Amino acid sequence: MEERLQGVRFFEFLTEEEREEFAEGSEPAVYGPGETIIEEGGDPGSLFVLTSGSVEVRKKVRGGDRLLARIDTTGGPTVVGERGLLGESGASATVRAESRVEATKIPRQTFRRMVAEGRPAAFKLSYRIARTLARRLTRLDEEVVEAIRELESRGETDLEAFRDKLITDWAV
């Protein structure tokens, strides 16, 4: 299982031994087209290293849901669900398989146990997740400011127009 984490950029800062620690507590997961991997609003969950296939990320909005992103593994393995390891709130979006998806699942319980045991690998991963989330927050702040400027330039000050603009233009 460790070799499945070796080529993953998200884990590149870990030593081989530290990746092995995560691999020991991980489990293989396979999802068919249309199956939900992470459900928006669901309990904080696991981190998934997608090794093959593609997923879509959707966010609930008034009147339905909105496609935020399509993520595939053609450029190599990628990670979804990292926020669930650190946070206490529900998942921020739904991740659903578009095709057959193979993944390595690192359960929240495994991560939390490693933190409780004081394992450096868990703290290194926490730092990596925090940096990723900080980058996303910075990007979101910039998008909010840009949406406000655009609406103000059109003379719109309606809160509902602002909300619609954010939902329409927000991206992962």
Protein Blocks (a to p, Z undefined) as FASTA:
>chain_A
ZZmmmmpmklmmpcfklmmmmmmmgccddddehiafbdghiacddddddfbdcddddddd
ehiacdfbdcdfknopcdehklmmmmmbdcfbdcddfbdcddddddfklmmmmmmnopak
lmmmmmmmmmmmmmmmmmmmmmmmmmmmmmmmnopabfklmmmmmmmmpcZZ
